[in-house]
Amino acid sequence: MCPSVYACQLAPYIAETLTGLNKHLCPVKPFDPLTSNDCFRIAVTDYTAFCVFPGLMNALTEQAPNLSFELCHLPHNPALIELLAGEIDLALSFSEPGEVNHPDLDEMDLFSDEFIVIANARRTSLDLESYLAAGHLVVTPWNEKQGLLDFHLAQIGQHRRITMRTPSMLSAPFIVAESELLMAIPSFVAGKINKAVDVTTFRLPFPAPRFTVKIYSHKRSGKREPTEWVKSMMAKTIMETEYRYEN
């Protein structure tokens, strides 16, 4: 037997009620990072995990050595249903053009970044004409039909030819290094990739605003002390990292 559409709509709110009832019936001890063995389930993409967790785990080595994390990839953005149902504690993502804020979700700006272009090492220059003429590799973590930059290109009456879409960023730079494809990539990742793969980098040949990576949480269940502490640690470690491309 399958649940009805109405039952699916009610499920997150029932789960939230039961979670709240359980908290009242079972008093929670004050959170102590040094001794806590809490496990946090967090929705991420390759990019957000790459930016946040190396620094975070380093910081937690002494401050909260027994905390653990389950990172998961969801096929949609934002992780509204999972956050409302209490299936995950946090989601790391970025807002998309036209996205409407949900009244039950908290959004905390974590850091901003910008796109730059990577190409194989043989390419020596890049202008708008050659950018539009090339084939493009686009990372679409939620299986979108187009990337964030396609929205900005449409605003200036242009479009690019997407030759390959992939949900993962891991293989993409290596494909670019061995082909004639171009790829727009966040600047922080590009700075790290240059050390591992033979690619060259260029500024975007058209205007595109910086984008903001955010921490999403439930307005009520996301306010528990351990979750708030982890969010503050993420913000602290990010502030100590430079997310800027120099060229």
Secondary structure, DSSP 8 states (H G I E B T S, - for coil): ----HHHHHHHHHHHHHHHHHHHHHS------TTT---EEEEE--HHHHHHHHHHHHHHHHHHSTT-EEEEE--SSSS-HHHHHHTS-SEEEEE--TT----TTEEEEEEEEE-EEEEEETT-----HHHHHHSEEEEE-TT--SS-HHHHHHHHTT---EEEEEES-SSSHHHHHHTSS-BEEEEHHHHHHHTTTS-EEEE--SS----EEEEEEEETTGGGSHHHHHHHHHHHHHHHTS------
